[in-house]
């Protein structure tokens, strides 16, 4: 699998990219996703951002976001770490 692929209208991202972005080990990522403590939002670009997708992942203390183009190439990535504080609700809003 390539790092990011599109399949049947869904975006698939290699879990190791998400684990690294959230600053956690891969087994912890998988455990958190199964438990619902790590969540995600996928947004499809419109107008000037047509063909792009923004994928945002949330853990208890960190938000990781990647923007990918239509070919699946990462064009932007960012992470916000709130340290010992919990992720504020405002950081969980799409586009925020």
Gaussian input, Z-matrix of N, CA and C with variables (Angstrom, degrees):
# hf/3-21g

backbone

0 1
 N
 C     1     B1
 C     2     B2     1     A1
 N     3     B3     2     A2     1     D1
 C     4     B4     3     A3     2     D2
 C     5     B5     4     A4     3     D3
 N     6     B6     5     A5     4     D4
 C     7     B7     6     A6     5     D5
 C     8     B8     7     A7     6     D6
 N     9     B9     8     A8     7     D7
 C    10    B10     9     A9     8     D8
 C    11    B11    10    A10     9     D9
 N    12    B12    11    A11    10    D10
 C    13    B13    12    A12    11    D11
 C    14    B14    13    A13    12    D12
 N    15    B15    14    A14    13    D13
 C    16    B16    15    A15    14    D14
 C    17    B17    16    A16    15    D15
 N    18    B18    17    A17    16    D16
 C    19    B19    18    A18    17    D17
 C    20    B20    19    A19    18    D18
 N    21    B21    20    A20    19    D19
 C    22    B22    21    A21    20    D20
 C    23    B23    22    A22    21    D21
 N    24    B24    23    A23    22    D22
 C    25    B25    24    A24    23    D23
 C    26    B26    25    A25    24    D24
 N    27    B27    26    A26    25    D25
 C    28    B28    27    A27    26    D26
 C    29    B29    28    A28    27    D27
 N    30    B30    29    A29    28    D28
 C    31    B31    30    A30    29    D29
 C    32    B32    31    A31    30    D30
 N    33    B33    32    A32    31    D31
 C    34    B34    33    A33    32    D32
 C    35    B35    34    A34    33    D33
 N    36    B36    35    A35    34    D34
 C    37    B37    36    A36    35    D35
 C    38    B38    37    A37    36    D36
 N    39    B39    38    A38    37    D37
 C    40    B40    39    A39    38    D38
 C    41    B41    40    A40    39    D39
 N    42    B42    41    A41    40    D40
 C    43    B43    42    A42    41    D41
 C    44    B44    43    A43    42    D42
 N    45    B45    44    A44    43    D43
 C    46    B46    45    A45    44    D44
 C    47    B47    46    A46    45    D45
 N    48    B48    47    A47    46    D46
 C    49    B49    48    A48    47    D47
 C    50    B50    49    A49    48    D48
 N    51    B51    50    A50    49    D49
 C    52    B52    51    A51    50    D50
 C    53    B53    52    A52    51    D51
 N    54    B54    53    A53    52    D52
 C    55    B55    54    A54    53    D53
 C    56    B56    55    A55    54    D54
 N    57    B57    56    A56    55    D55
 C    58    B58    57    A57    56    D56
 C    59    B59    58    A58    57    D57
 N    60    B60    59    A59    58    D58
 C    61    B61    60    A60    59    D59
 C    62    B62    61    A61    60    D60
 N    63    B63    62    A62    61    D61
 C    64    B64    63    A63    62    D62
 C    65    B65    64    A64    63    D63
 N    66    B66    65    A65    64    D64
 C    67    B67    66    A66    65    D65
 C    68    B68    67    A67    66    D66
 N    69    B69    68    A68    67    D67
 C    70    B70    69    A69    68    D68
 C    71    B71    70    A70    69    D69
 N    72    B72    71    A71    70    D70
 C    73    B73    72    A72    71    D71
 C    74    B74    73    A73    72    D72
 N    75    B75    74    A74    73    D73
 C    76    B76    75    A75    74    D74
 C    77    B77    76    A76    75    D75
 N    78    B78    77    A77    76    D76
 C    79    B79    78    A78    77    D77
 C    80    B80    79    A79    78    D78
 N    81    B81    80    A80    79    D79
 C    82    B82    81    A81    80    D80
 C    83    B83    82    A82    81    D81
 N    84    B84    83    A83    82    D82
 C    85    B85    84    A84    83    D83
 C    86    B86    85    A85    84    D84
 N    87    B87    86    A86    85    D85
 C    88    B88    87    A87    86    D86
 C    89    B89    88    A88    87    D87
 N    90    B90    89    A89    88    D88
 C    91    B91    90    A90    89    D89
 C    92    B92    91    A91    90    D90
 N    93    B93    92    A92    91    D91
 C    94    B94    93    A93    92    D92
 C    95    B95    94    A94    93    D93
 N    96    B96    95    A95    94    D94
 C    97    B97    96    A96    95    D95
 C    98    B98    97    A97    96    D96
 N    99    B99    98    A98    97    D97
 C   100   B100    99    A99    98    D98
 C   101   B101   100   A100    99    D99
 N   102   B102   101   A101   100   D100
 C   103   B103   102   A102   101   D101
 C   104   B104   103   A103   102   D102
 N   105   B105   104   A104   103   D103
 C   106   B106   105   A105   104   D104
 C   107   B107   106   A106   105   D105
 N   108   B108   107   A107   106   D106
 C   109   B109   108   A108   107   D107
 C   110   B110   109   A109   108   D108
 N   111   B111   110   A110   109   D109
 C   112   B112   111   A111   110   D110
 C   113   B113   112   A112   111   D111
 N   114   B114   113   A113   112   D112
 C   115   B115   114   A114   113   D113
 C   116   B116   115   A115   114   D114
 N   117   B117   116   A116   115   D115
 C   118   B118   117   A117   116   D116
 C   119   B119   118   A118   117   D117
 N   120   B120   119   A119   118   D118
 C   121   B121   120   A120   119   D119
 C   122   B122   121   A121   120   D120
 N   123   B123   122   A122   121   D121
 C   124   B124   123   A123   122   D122
 C   125   B125   124   A124   123   D123
 N   126   B126   125   A125   124   D124
 C   127   B127   126   A126   125   D125
 C   128   B128   127   A127   126   D126
 N   129   B129   128   A128   127   D127
 C   130   B130   129   A129   128   D128
 C   131   B131   130   A130   129   D129
 N   132   B132   131   A131   130   D130
 C   133   B133   132   A132   131   D131
 C   134   B134   133   A133   132   D132
 N   135   B135   134   A134   133   D133
 C   136   B136   135   A135   134   D134
 C   137   B137   136   A136   135   D135
 N   138   B138   137   A137   136   D136
 C   139   B139   138   A138   137   D137
 C   140   B140   139   A139   138   D138
 N   141   B141   140   A140   139   D139
 C   142   B142   141   A141   140   D140
 C   143   B143   142   A142   141   D141
 N   144   B144   143   A143   142   D142
 C   145   B145   144   A144   143   D143
 C   146   B146   145   A145   144   D144
 N   147   B147   146   A146   145   D145
 C   148   B148   147   A147   146   D146
 C   149   B149   148   A148   147   D147
 N   150   B150   149   A149   148   D148
 C   151   B151   150   A150   149   D149
 C   152   B152   151   A151   150   D150
 N   153   B153   152   A152   151   D151
 C   154   B154   153   A153   152   D152
 C   155   B155   154   A154   153   D153
 N   156   B156   155   A155   154   D154
 C   157   B157   156   A156   155   D155
 C   158   B158   157   A157   156   D156
 N   159   B159   158   A158   157   D157
 C   160   B160   159   A159   158   D158
 C   161   B161   160   A160   159   D159
 N   162   B162   161   A161   160   D160
 C   163   B163   162   A162   161   D161
 C   164   B164   163   A163   162   D162
 N   165   B165   164   A164   163   D163
 C   166   B166   165   A165   164   D164
 C   167   B167   166   A166   165   D165
 N   168   B168   167   A167   166   D166
 C   169   B169   168   A168   167   D167
 C   170   B170   169   A169   168   D168
 N   171   B171   170   A170   169   D169
 C   172   B172   171   A171   170   D170
 C   173   B173   172   A172   171   D171
 N   174   B174   173   A173   172   D172
 C   175   B175   174   A174   173   D173
 C   176   B176   175   A175   174   D174
 N   177   B177   176   A176   175   D175
 C   178   B178   177   A177   176   D176
 C   179   B179   178   A178   177   D177
 N   180   B180   179   A179   178   D178
 C   181   B181   180   A180   179   D179
 C   182   B182   181   A181   180   D180
 N   183   B183   182   A182   181   D181
 C   184   B184   183   A183   182   D182
 C   185   B185   184   A184   183   D183
 N   186   B186   185   A185   184   D184
 C   187   B187   186   A186   185   D185
 C   188   B188   187   A187   186   D186
 N   189   B189   188   A188   187   D187
 C   190   B190   189   A189   188   D188
 C   191   B191   190   A190   189   D189
 N   192   B192   191   A191   190   D190
 C   193   B193   192   A192   191   D191
 C   194   B194   193   A193   192   D192
 N   195   B195   194   A194   193   D193
 C   196   B196   195   A195   194   D194
 C   197   B197   196   A196   195   D195
 N   198   B198   197   A197   196   D196
 C   199   B199   198   A198   197   D197
 C   200   B200   199   A199   198   D198
 N   201   B201   200   A200   199   D199
 C   202   B202   201   A201   200   D200
 C   203   B203   202   A202   201   D201
 N   204   B204   203   A203   202   D202
 C   205   B205   204   A204   203   D203
 C   206   B206   205   A205   204   D204
 N   207   B207   206   A206   205   D205
 C   208   B208   207   A207   206   D206
 C   209   B209   208   A208   207   D207
 N   210   B210   209   A209   208   D208
 C   211   B211   210   A210   209   D209
 C   212   B212   211   A211   210   D210
 N   213   B213   212   A212   211   D211
 C   214   B214   213   A213   212   D212
 C   215   B215   214   A214   213   D213
 N   216   B216   215   A215   214   D214
 C   217   B217   216   A216   215   D215
 C   218   B218   217   A217   216   D216
 N   219   B219   218   A218   217   D217
 C   220   B220   219   A219   218   D218
 C   221   B221   220   A220   219   D219
 N   222   B222   221   A221   220   D220
 C   223   B223   222   A222   221   D221
 C   224   B224   223   A223   222   D222
 N   225   B225   224   A224   223   D223
 C   226   B226   225   A225   224   D224
 C   227   B227   226   A226   225   D225
 N   228   B228   227   A227   226   D226
 C   229   B229   228   A228   227   D227
 C   230   B230   229   A229   228   D228
 N   231   B231   230   A230   229   D229
 C   232   B232   231   A231   230   D230
 C   233   B233   232   A232   231   D231
 N   234   B234   233   A233   232   D232
 C   235   B235   234   A234   233   D233
 C   236   B236   235   A235   234   D234
 N   237   B237   236   A236   235   D235
 C   238   B238   237   A237   236   D236
 C   239   B239   238   A238   237   D237
 N   240   B240   239   A239   238   D238
 C   241   B241   240   A240   239   D239
 C   242   B242   241   A241   240   D240
 N   243   B243   242   A242   241   D241
 C   244   B244   243   A243   242   D242
 C   245   B245   244   A244   243   D243
 N   246   B246   245   A245   244   D244
 C   247   B247   246   A246   245   D245
 C   248   B248   247   A247   246   D246
 N   249   B249   248   A248   247   D247
 C   250   B250   249   A249   248   D248
 C   251   B251   250   A250   249   D249
 N   252   B252   251   A251   250   D250
 C   253   B253   252   A252   251   D251
 C   254   B254   253   A253   252   D252
 N   255   B255   254   A254   253   D253
 C   256   B256   255   A255   254   D254
 C   257   B257   256   A256   255   D255
 N   258   B258   257   A257   256   D256
 C   259   B259   258   A258   257   D257
 C   260   B260   259   A259   258   D258
 N   261   B261   260   A260   259   D259
 C   262   B262   261   A261   260   D260
 C   263   B263   262   A262   261   D261
 N   264   B264   263   A263   262   D262
 C   265   B265   264   A264   263   D263
 C   266   B266   265   A265   264   D264
 N   267   B267   266   A266   265   D265
 C   268   B268   267   A267   266   D266
 C   269   B269   268   A268   267   D267
 N   270   B270   269   A269   268   D268
 C   271   B271   270   A270   269   D269
 C   272   B272   271   A271   270   D270
 N   273   B273   272   A272   271   D271
 C   274   B274   273   A273   272   D272
 C   275   B275   274   A274   273   D273
 N   276   B276   275   A275   274   D274
 C   277   B277   276   A276   275   D275
 C   278   B278   277   A277   276   D276
 N   279   B279   278   A278   277   D277
 C   280   B280   279   A279   278   D278
 C   281   B281   280   A280   279   D279
 N   282   B282   281   A281   280   D280
 C   283   B283   282   A282   281   D281
 C   284   B284   283   A283   282   D282
 N   285   B285   284   A284   283   D283
 C   286   B286   285   A285   284   D284
 C   287   B287   286   A286   285   D285

   B1=1.4483
   B2=1.5159
   B3=1.3311
   B4=1.4521
   B5=1.5305
   B6=1.3356
   B7=1.4679
   B8=1.5338
   B9=1.3466
   B10=1.4666
   B11=1.5204
   B12=1.3252
   B13=1.4612
   B14=1.5178
   B15=1.3282
   B16=1.4559
   B17=1.5268
   B18=1.3336
   B19=1.4573
   B20=1.5224
   B21=1.3224
   B22=1.4704
   B23=1.5314
   B24=1.3163
   B25=1.4565
   B26=1.5180
   B27=1.3242
   B28=1.4654
   B29=1.5258
   B30=1.3128
   B31=1.4536
   B32=1.5206
   B33=1.3295
   B34=1.4590
   B35=1.5169
   B36=1.3336
   B37=1.4622
   B38=1.5179
   B39=1.3096
   B40=1.4585
   B41=1.5326
   B42=1.3140
   B43=1.4702
   B44=1.5208
   B45=1.3251
   B46=1.4690
   B47=1.5268
   B48=1.3208
   B49=1.4678
   B50=1.5234
   B51=1.3224
   B52=1.4696
   B53=1.5201
   B54=1.3329
   B55=1.4654
   B56=1.5241
   B57=1.3184
   B58=1.4684
   B59=1.5256
   B60=1.3322
   B61=1.4602
   B62=1.5155
   B63=1.3302
   B64=1.4673
   B65=1.5262
   B66=1.3368
   B67=1.4647
   B68=1.5153
   B69=1.3426
   B70=1.4589
   B71=1.5274
   B72=1.3183
   B73=1.4620
   B74=1.5271
   B75=1.3133
   B76=1.4608
   B77=1.5352
   B78=1.3458
   B79=1.4691
   B80=1.5406
   B81=1.3305
   B82=1.4766
   B83=1.5265
   B84=1.3306
   B85=1.4623
   B86=1.5265
   B87=1.3207
   B88=1.4604
   B89=1.5246
   B90=1.3180
   B91=1.4603
   B92=1.5306
   B93=1.3271
   B94=1.4621
   B95=1.5220
   B96=1.3201
   B97=1.4645
   B98=1.5238
   B99=1.3316
   B100=1.4711
   B101=1.5291
   B102=1.3367
   B103=1.4691
   B104=1.5279
   B105=1.3300
   B106=1.4618
   B107=1.5140
   B108=1.3376
   B109=1.4647
   B110=1.5242
   B111=1.3186
   B112=1.4685
   B113=1.5203
   B114=1.3193
   B115=1.4595
   B116=1.5214
   B117=1.3271
   B118=1.4626
   B119=1.5230
   B120=1.3341
   B121=1.4569
   B122=1.5225
   B123=1.3254
   B124=1.4617
   B125=1.5200
   B126=1.3295
   B127=1.4684
   B128=1.5171
   B129=1.3148
   B130=1.4695
   B131=1.5264
   B132=1.3377
   B133=1.4557
   B134=1.5225
   B135=1.3261
   B136=1.4639
   B137=1.5237
   B138=1.3235
   B139=1.4658
   B140=1.5269
   B141=1.3188
   B142=1.4664
   B143=1.5285
   B144=1.3275
   B145=1.4669
   B146=1.5224
   B147=1.3239
   B148=1.4724
   B149=1.5284
   B150=1.3251
   B151=1.4597
   B152=1.5147
   B153=1.3128
   B154=1.4620
   B155=1.5205
   B156=1.3110
   B157=1.4659
   B158=1.5194
   B159=1.3313
   B160=1.4613
   B161=1.5218
   B162=1.3118
   B163=1.4581
   B164=1.5204
   B165=1.3164
   B166=1.4554
   B167=1.5195
   B168=1.3243
   B169=1.4598
   B170=1.5189
   B171=1.3239
   B172=1.4542
   B173=1.5216
   B174=1.3166
   B175=1.4590
   B176=1.5260
   B177=1.3058
   B178=1.4607
   B179=1.5304
   B180=1.3362
   B181=1.4645
   B182=1.5252
   B183=1.3260
   B184=1.4645
   B185=1.5294
   B186=1.3366
   B187=1.4654
   B188=1.5204
   B189=1.3360
   B190=1.4601
   B191=1.5185
   B192=1.3278
   B193=1.4673
   B194=1.5204
   B195=1.3404
   B196=1.4579
   B197=1.5202
   B198=1.3113
   B199=1.4617
   B200=1.5134
   B201=1.3415
   B202=1.4627
   B203=1.5181
   B204=1.3361
   B205=1.4639
   B206=1.5331
   B207=1.3097
   B208=1.4690
   B209=1.5275
   B210=1.3251
   B211=1.4641
   B212=1.5266
   B213=1.3342
   B214=1.4617
   B215=1.5100
   B216=1.3289
   B217=1.4660
   B218=1.5246
   B219=1.3200
   B220=1.4651
   B221=1.5177
   B222=1.3303
   B223=1.4629
   B224=1.5234
   B225=1.3222
   B226=1.4677
   B227=1.5191
   B228=1.3191
   B229=1.4663
   B230=1.5161
   B231=1.3201
   B232=1.4628
   B233=1.5209
   B234=1.3171
   B235=1.4548
   B236=1.5198
   B237=1.3072
   B238=1.4551
   B239=1.5158
   B240=1.3257
   B241=1.4568
   B242=1.5272
   B243=1.3217
   B244=1.4524
   B245=1.5215
   B246=1.3327
   B247=1.4656
   B248=1.5085
   B249=1.3307
   B250=1.4620
   B251=1.5216
   B252=1.3309
   B253=1.4623
   B254=1.5218
   B255=1.3231
   B256=1.4577
   B257=1.5094
   B258=1.3109
   B259=1.4566
   B260=1.5202
   B261=1.3378
   B262=1.4724
   B263=1.5220
   B264=1.3017
   B265=1.4735
   B266=1.5337
   B267=1.3362
   B268=1.4676
   B269=1.5224
   B270=1.3355
   B271=1.4593
   B272=1.5231
   B273=1.3178
   B274=1.4710
   B275=1.5190
   B276=1.3122
   B277=1.4710
   B278=1.5164
   B279=1.3372
   B280=1.4621
   B281=1.5289
   B282=1.3124
   B283=1.4606
   B284=1.5095
   B285=1.3177
   B286=1.4649
   B287=1.4860
   A1=109.57
   A2=115.61
   A3=120.27
   A4=107.10
   A5=118.20
   A6=119.64
   A7=113.85
   A8=116.40
   A9=119.99
   A10=108.10
   A11=115.44
   A12=121.25
   A13=109.68
   A14=114.73
   A15=121.75
   A16=107.09
   A17=116.60
   A18=121.15
   A19=110.09
   A20=116.87
   A21=121.71
   A22=112.59
   A23=117.22
   A24=121.51
   A25=114.92
   A26=117.13
   A27=121.27
   A28=109.79
   A29=115.49
   A30=121.56
   A31=107.46
   A32=116.42
   A33=121.91
   A34=108.13
   A35=116.10
   A36=121.17
   A37=108.61
   A38=116.33
   A39=121.93
   A40=108.28
   A41=116.34
   A42=121.37
   A43=112.35
   A44=117.83
   A45=119.51
   A46=111.40
   A47=118.19
   A48=121.46
   A49=109.41
   A50=116.10
   A51=120.98
   A52=110.50
   A53=117.12
   A54=120.62
   A55=110.43
   A56=116.71
   A57=120.54
   A58=110.53
   A59=116.94
   A60=120.78
   A61=113.28
   A62=116.59
   A63=120.56
   A64=112.10
   A65=115.96
   A66=120.13
   A67=113.48
   A68=117.11
   A69=120.70
   A70=109.91
   A71=116.04
   A72=121.36
   A73=109.54
   A74=115.69
   A75=121.67
   A76=113.25
   A77=120.08
   A78=118.80
   A79=112.33
   A80=116.78
   A81=119.98
   A82=110.66
   A83=117.42
   A84=121.03
   A85=109.91
   A86=116.07
   A87=120.37
   A88=111.13
   A89=116.50
   A90=121.25
   A91=110.73
   A92=116.55
   A93=121.18
   A94=112.74
   A95=117.16
   A96=119.83
   A97=110.69
   A98=116.49
   A99=119.67
   A100=111.05
   A101=116.64
   A102=121.59
   A103=112.47
   A104=117.43
   A105=120.84
   A106=114.25
   A107=117.51
   A108=120.17
   A109=111.49
   A110=116.72
   A111=122.49
   A112=105.70
   A113=114.86
   A114=120.73
   A115=109.67
   A116=115.62
   A117=119.57
   A118=110.82
   A119=113.85
   A120=123.01
   A121=106.81
   A122=116.12
   A123=121.68
   A124=107.76
   A125=115.92
   A126=121.07
   A127=108.97
   A128=116.27
   A129=122.72
   A130=107.99
   A131=116.40
   A132=121.17
   A133=113.11
   A134=115.26
   A135=122.24
   A136=108.44
   A137=115.37
   A138=122.47
   A139=111.03
   A140=118.49
   A141=121.67
   A142=112.29
   A143=117.40
   A144=121.47
   A145=112.73
   A146=117.10
   A147=121.44
   A148=109.89
   A149=117.29
   A150=121.82
   A151=113.50
   A152=117.63
   A153=121.01
   A154=109.98
   A155=114.73
   A156=122.23
   A157=107.53
   A158=115.48
   A159=120.52
   A160=106.87
   A161=116.05
   A162=122.67
   A163=108.05
   A164=116.98
   A165=121.37
   A166=108.79
   A167=115.81
   A168=122.91
   A169=108.48
   A170=115.79
   A171=121.94
   A172=110.64
   A173=116.09
   A174=121.02
   A175=105.95
   A176=116.76
   A177=119.64
   A178=112.81
   A179=116.84
   A180=120.42
   A181=114.58
   A182=118.03
   A183=119.08
   A184=110.91
   A185=114.80
   A186=121.78
   A187=107.39
   A188=116.77
   A189=122.72
   A190=107.90
   A191=116.11
   A192=120.84
   A193=110.06
   A194=115.59
   A195=121.33
   A196=108.33
   A197=115.17
   A198=122.28
   A199=105.63
   A200=115.67
   A201=120.38
   A202=109.83
   A203=115.47
   A204=119.47
   A205=109.32
   A206=116.18
   A207=121.71
   A208=113.07
   A209=117.70
   A210=120.49
   A211=111.95
   A212=117.34
   A213=121.44
   A214=113.85
   A215=117.62
   A216=120.92
   A217=110.07
   A218=116.34
   A219=120.63
   A220=108.47
   A221=116.39
   A222=120.47
   A223=111.71
   A224=116.51
   A225=120.30
   A226=108.45
   A227=115.74
   A228=120.30
   A229=108.18
   A230=114.81
   A231=119.23
   A232=108.98
   A233=115.24
   A234=121.12
   A235=108.21
   A236=114.92
   A237=121.59
   A238=106.40
   A239=116.33
   A240=121.83
   A241=107.51
   A242=116.61
   A243=121.87
   A244=111.85
   A245=116.80
   A246=121.66
   A247=112.21
   A248=116.40
   A249=121.24
   A250=112.73
   A251=117.17
   A252=120.45
   A253=109.94
   A254=116.01
   A255=119.65
   A256=110.09
   A257=116.46
   A258=122.67
   A259=108.35
   A260=118.61
   A261=119.45
   A262=111.62
   A263=116.49
   A264=120.96
   A265=111.02
   A266=117.42
   A267=120.38
   A268=112.09
   A269=118.32
   A270=121.78
   A271=111.72
   A272=117.45
   A273=122.06
   A274=112.23
   A275=118.04
   A276=120.66
   A277=110.30
   A278=117.72
   A279=119.72
   A280=110.86
   A281=116.20
   A282=121.00
   A283=113.54
   A284=118.60
   A285=122.73
   A286=114.02
   D1=136.46
   D2=173.47
   D3=-70.82
   D4=162.42
   D5=-179.07
   D6=-54.04
   D7=-38.86
   D8=178.93
   D9=-139.23
   D10=127.80
   D11=-179.27
   D12=-134.02
   D13=157.08
   D14=176.36
   D15=-111.63
   D16=131.91
   D17=-177.98
   D18=-147.02
   D19=119.66
   D20=177.85
   D21=51.71
   D22=42.86
   D23=177.66
   D24=80.05
   D25=0.45
   D26=178.99
   D27=-108.87
   D28=156.56
   D29=176.24
   D30=-107.20
   D31=129.26
   D32=177.82
   D33=-114.29
   D34=129.54
   D35=-179.10
   D36=-122.48
   D37=141.29
   D38=178.24
   D39=-60.59
   D40=127.72
   D41=-176.33
   D42=-60.22
   D43=-28.96
   D44=-179.54
   D45=-65.81
   D46=-30.39
   D47=176.94
   D48=-66.10
   D49=-43.59
   D50=-179.82
   D51=-67.38
   D52=-44.74
   D53=179.55
   D54=-58.72
   D55=-45.56
   D56=179.02
   D57=-62.27
   D58=-44.36
   D59=-179.39
   D60=-63.66
   D61=-33.56
   D62=178.27
   D63=-87.35
   D64=-5.17
   D65=177.86
   D66=70.58
   D67=34.45
   D68=-179.57
   D69=-131.88
   D70=164.04
   D71=177.63
   D72=-74.50
   D73=151.38
   D74=-178.45
   D75=-55.80
   D76=-44.68
   D77=178.13
   D78=-60.42
   D79=-36.48
   D80=178.65
   D81=-67.55
   D82=-36.91
   D83=176.53
   D84=-60.30
   D85=-50.43
   D86=-177.86
   D87=-62.17
   D88=-41.47
   D89=177.98
   D90=-62.90
   D91=-44.57
   D92=179.98
   D93=-65.37
   D94=-36.38
   D95=178.35
   D96=-68.77
   D97=-40.70
   D98=177.43
   D99=-64.19
   D100=-38.57
   D101=-177.67
   D102=-80.38
   D103=-13.63
   D104=-178.84
   D105=84.00
   D106=10.13
   D107=177.97
   D108=-87.31
   D109=-14.10
   D110=171.62
   D111=-117.28
   D112=123.02
   D113=-176.22
   D114=-126.00
   D115=173.19
   D116=-178.34
   D117=-149.20
   D118=160.82
   D119=174.73
   D120=-135.53
   D121=135.72
   D122=176.87
   D123=-117.87
   D124=128.12
   D125=-179.81
   D126=-124.20
   D127=138.37
   D128=179.17
   D129=-101.00
   D130=131.90
   D131=-178.96
   D132=-68.41
   D133=149.39
   D134=175.92
   D135=-127.92
   D136=164.44
   D137=178.58
   D138=51.92
   D139=-118.47
   D140=-176.48
   D141=-64.66
   D142=-20.52
   D143=-179.67
   D144=-101.12
   D145=13.69
   D146=178.70
   D147=-52.92
   D148=134.00
   D149=179.99
   D150=91.79
   D151=-9.33
   D152=177.76
   D153=-101.31
   D154=157.35
   D155=176.01
   D156=-132.40
   D157=140.52
   D158=174.59
   D159=-113.04
   D160=121.36
   D161=-179.76
   D162=-112.31
   D163=123.02
   D164=-177.13
   D165=-122.55
   D166=133.58
   D167=-178.20
   D168=-122.20
   D169=139.28
   D170=-175.63
   D171=-124.55
   D172=131.45
   D173=170.02
   D174=-118.66
   D175=-172.83
   D176=-176.31
   D177=-60.89
   D178=-37.49
   D179=-173.94
   D180=-123.65
   D181=6.31
   D182=-172.14
   D183=-147.43
   D184=145.75
   D185=172.35
   D186=-120.44
   D187=130.58
   D188=178.75
   D189=-122.95
   D190=132.95
   D191=-177.07
   D192=-133.36
   D193=137.58
   D194=171.57
   D195=-127.35
   D196=143.16
   D197=172.19
   D198=-113.67
   D199=128.81
   D200=-178.77
   D201=-122.82
   D202=150.78
   D203=177.23
   D204=-89.51
   D205=-178.24
   D206=-175.02
   D207=-62.16
   D208=-22.95
   D209=179.20
   D210=-86.88
   D211=-7.21
   D212=-178.18
   D213=94.40
   D214=3.04
   D215=178.17
   D216=-75.53
   D217=135.71
   D218=177.08
   D219=-74.64
   D220=121.70
   D221=179.18
   D222=-103.87
   D223=-15.81
   D224=177.82
   D225=-159.27
   D226=142.31
   D227=172.94
   D228=-142.75
   D229=145.20
   D230=179.04
   D231=-151.86
   D232=155.46
   D233=177.61
   D234=-141.38
   D235=142.73
   D236=174.72
   D237=-122.42
   D238=124.69
   D239=-178.91
   D240=-113.67
   D241=124.60
   D242=-178.50
   D243=-97.66
   D244=14.63
   D245=175.85
   D246=59.26
   D247=-126.67
   D248=-178.22
   D249=-81.47
   D250=-9.04
   D251=179.27
   D252=-85.18
   D253=149.81
   D254=175.42
   D255=-71.29
   D256=153.60
   D257=177.76
   D258=-62.14
   D259=123.03
   D260=179.19
   D261=-66.39
   D262=150.05
   D263=-179.36
   D264=-56.19
   D265=-35.73
   D266=-179.19
   D267=-62.84
   D268=-25.59
   D269=179.43
   D270=-78.44
   D271=-10.77
   D272=-179.94
   D273=-93.47
   D274=-2.31
   D275=-178.95
   D276=-79.01
   D277=137.04
   D278=174.90
   D279=-56.09
   D280=140.07
   D281=176.62
   D282=77.39
   D283=-5.94
   D284=-176.29
   D285=-79.84

